[in-house]
Amino acid sequence: MKGKTFSVLGKWILAVLIIAMIVVAFFGYQIYRLASPQKTVEPVSPEKFLLSFYEIDFPSADGLALTGWFIPGVKKGPALILCHKLGGSKASLINLAVPLQMEGYNIFLFDFRNSGESRGKLSSFGILEARDVIGAVDFVMNRNDIDQSKIGLYGVEMGAYAAALGAVERKNIKAIALDSAYPDIRFFFTRQLFDDSPSGRKYLSFIPLFVYSAYFRVDPREQSVTEAVKKLADRNLLFIVGMGDREMMESTRQLYKSVSESKDSDKNLLELPRSLSSELYGEDKKSYDEKILSFFKTYLPVEKKHPVFESIKRPTRK
């Protein structure tokens, strides 16, 4: 009788283990699918907008080979680094770069790891991408044709996540605009994997976090925007969110409130009908660009207007 009891228990344990393996494998596949979006190399460049630019090869903070475009503005003027979302590329932010560059800002657009023309096998939804942001900041800081005391960051979704984490490591970043920054990786997974399943959000969200941690060898709880923005109270911050996403709106409001008031810096919250996390057209796009430009003009002013555009330079690698 005792042996039979152990036999039944062993079968139950085996069944539970098999189910657990299936569940872990399922979420592992889902994370892999999210982390490996199809690379898009869009057939558009700054040259299409009559902008001089340089093609740049540079390393991330952990040595991964990345690519970018440096678009000159006013010599010795401020520089802005623009960070795209998951599945995007540097080309996806050219439409935002144009009005910023026309005001005289030096612009650096780059492809995150596993995006555009950059190397890398998988995206990590913002945590490892912070090392790409740090690499971009270090590249810009090593240029002698920009004002190294006036560096700004802009990011959308994953780009905002990475920008917030990267800015913590680089004190020379003075102004940061974050569009639809999710507070942590759990928030990202619950929306992507359990959007229509409240019970899944409540009881199963720890599983993809476990799989994520095991694969990327990082603890997502220690690399969250929620904690990062608290360390950025000495910078000028702009939180942006589209009002059509109630969950993201509430999350963004909480991020805004979590930043301590500072006498030497400002925090701003901008709630718009739509943000760049979705497609923007016409007046919505114009209004969005104007507000981003207004933020950077306030906290990283250009000393003089942009001169007449230089003649177009053929793209070169540096």
RABELRA-V698184 format. One record per residue. N is the residue number from 1. OMEGA is omega in degrees with one decimal (* if undefined). Layout:
# RABELRA-V698184
N/OMEGA ; N/OMEGA
This chain:
# RABELRA-V698184
1/-179.9 ; 2/178.6 ; 3/178.9 ; 4/178.6 ; 5/178.9 ; 6/178.6 ; 7/178.0 ; 8/178.9 ; 9/179.1 ; 10/178.2 ; 11/178.2 ; 12/179.1 ; 13/179.0 ; 14/179.8 ; 15/179.1 ; 16/179.3 ; 17/179.6 ; 18/178.2 ; 19/179.9 ; 20/179.2 ; 21/178.8 ; 22/179.9 ; 23/179.7 ; 24/179.1 ; 25/179.3 ; 26/-179.6 ; 27/175.5 ; 28/177.9 ; 29/-179.5 ; 30/178.4 ; 31/177.5 ; 32/179.7 ; 33/178.7 ; 34/-174.3 ; 35/-178.8 ; 36/176.9 ; 37/-179.8 ; 38/178.8 ; 39/177.6 ; 40/173.6 ; 41/-172.6 ; 42/-178.4 ; 43/180.0 ; 44/-179.9 ; 45/178.0 ; 46/-179.5 ; 47/179.1 ; 48/-179.6 ; 49/178.4 ; 50/179.4 ; 51/170.9 ; 52/179.0 ; 53/175.4 ; 54/171.9 ; 55/-171.7 ; 56/167.2 ; 57/-179.2 ; 58/-179.1 ; 59/169.1 ; 60/-179.1 ; 61/177.3 ; 62/170.1 ; 63/-179.9 ; 64/-178.0 ; 65/-178.7 ; 66/178.5 ; 67/179.4 ; 68/174.0 ; 69/172.0 ; 70/-178.3 ; 71/-175.5 ; 72/171.0 ; 73/176.9 ; 74/178.1 ; 75/-176.1 ; 76/177.8 ; 77/179.4 ; 78/177.0 ; 79/177.3 ; 80/178.2 ; 81/-175.6 ; 82/-172.5 ; 83/-174.1 ; 84/-179.3 ; 85/178.5 ; 86/-179.3 ; 87/179.2 ; 88/177.9 ; 89/179.5 ; 90/-178.7 ; 91/-177.5 ; 92/-178.4 ; 93/179.8 ; 94/-177.8 ; 95/173.9 ; 96/-178.3 ; 97/-174.7 ; 98/-179.6 ; 99/177.5 ; 100/179.3 ; 101/179.3 ; 102/175.6 ; 103/175.5 ; 104/-179.1 ; 105/168.0 ; 106/-173.0 ; 107/172.1 ; 108/174.9 ; 109/179.0 ; 110/176.3 ; 111/172.5 ; 112/175.1 ; 113/-177.4 ; 114/177.2 ; 115/176.2 ; 116/-178.1 ; 117/-179.5 ; 118/178.2 ; 119/178.8 ; 120/-176.0 ; 121/-175.8 ; 122/169.9 ; 123/-179.2 ; 124/175.4 ; 125/172.1 ; 126/-174.3 ; 127/177.1 ; 128/178.0 ; 129/174.8 ; 130/177.5 ; 131/175.7 ; 132/177.6 ; 133/179.4 ; 134/177.0 ; 135/178.7 ; 136/178.5 ; 137/-179.2 ; 138/177.1 ; 139/-178.7 ; 140/-178.0 ; 141/179.9 ; 142/177.2 ; 143/-179.4 ; 144/-178.4 ; 145/176.6 ; 146/175.7 ; 147/-173.8 ; 148/176.4 ; 149/-178.3 ; 150/179.1 ; 151/178.8 ; 152/177.7 ; 153/170.1 ; 154/176.8 ; 155/178.4 ; 156/-179.3 ; 157/-179.9 ; 158/178.4 ; 159/177.2 ; 160/177.7 ; 161/-178.4 ; 162/180.0 ; 163/-179.6 ; 164/179.8 ; 165/-179.3 ; 166/-178.6 ; 167/177.5 ; 168/-176.5 ; 169/-177.8 ; 170/-174.2 ; 171/-178.5 ; 172/175.2 ; 173/-173.2 ; 174/-176.3 ; 175/-174.0 ; 176/176.5 ; 177/-175.7 ; 178/-179.8 ; 179/175.4 ; 180/176.9 ; 181/176.3 ; 182/-171.0 ; 183/-179.7 ; 184/-177.5 ; 185/176.9 ; 186/178.5 ; 187/179.3 ; 188/-178.4 ; 189/-178.4 ; 190/179.4 ; 191/-176.8 ; 192/-172.0 ; 193/-176.2 ; 194/-173.4 ; 195/-177.5 ; 196/-176.2 ; 197/177.7 ; 198/179.7 ; 199/176.0 ; 200/177.2 ; 201/-174.3 ; 202/-170.2 ; 203/-172.0 ; 204/-173.1 ; 205/178.7 ; 206/-175.4 ; 207/177.7 ; 208/176.3 ; 209/177.3 ; 210/-180.0 ; 211/179.6 ; 212/-178.6 ; 213/-178.3 ; 214/-177.0 ; 215/-174.7 ; 216/177.3 ; 217/173.7 ; 218/176.1 ; 219/-176.2 ; 220/178.4 ; 221/-178.9 ; 222/-177.6 ; 223/-176.8 ; 224/175.0 ; 225/177.9 ; 226/179.1 ; 227/-176.8 ; 228/-174.8 ; 229/176.6 ; 230/179.3 ; 231/-178.3 ; 232/-178.2 ; 233/178.9 ; 234/177.5 ; 235/173.7 ; 236/-172.1 ; 237/172.3 ; 238/174.9 ; 239/-176.5 ; 240/177.2 ; 241/175.1 ; 242/-174.4 ; 243/178.5 ; 244/-178.1 ; 245/-174.3 ; 246/-179.7 ; 247/178.5 ; 248/177.0 ; 249/-179.4 ; 250/178.2 ; 251/-179.5 ; 252/176.6 ; 253/178.8 ; 254/175.7 ; 255/179.4 ; 256/-177.7 ; 257/-176.4 ; 258/-179.3 ; 259/-179.0 ; 260/175.0 ; 261/-179.9 ; 262/-179.7 ; 263/-176.3 ; 264/-179.3 ; 265/-178.6 ; 266/169.6 ; 267/-175.0 ; 268/176.4 ; 269/-178.0 ; 270/178.1 ; 271/-175.3 ; 272/174.6 ; 273/177.7 ; 274/177.1 ; 275/-176.9 ; 276/173.3 ; 277/172.7 ; 278/179.7 ; 279/178.3 ; 280/-179.7 ; 281/170.3 ; 282/-175.9 ; 283/177.7 ; 284/179.3 ; 285/-179.9 ; 286/179.6 ; 287/179.5 ; 288/-179.4 ; 289/-179.6 ; 290/-178.7 ; 291/175.5 ; 292/179.1 ; 293/179.8 ; 294/179.0 ; 295/-177.1 ; 296/176.8 ; 297/179.5 ; 298/-171.9 ; 299/174.2 ; 300/-173.6 ; 301/173.6 ; 302/-173.5 ; 303/179.9 ; 304/179.5 ; 305/178.6 ; 306/177.5 ; 307/175.7 ; 308/-177.2 ; 309/174.5 ; 310/175.0 ; 311/-176.6 ; 312/174.7 ; 313/175.2 ; 314/179.3 ; 315/177.5 ; 316/177.9 ; 317/176.5 ; 318/*
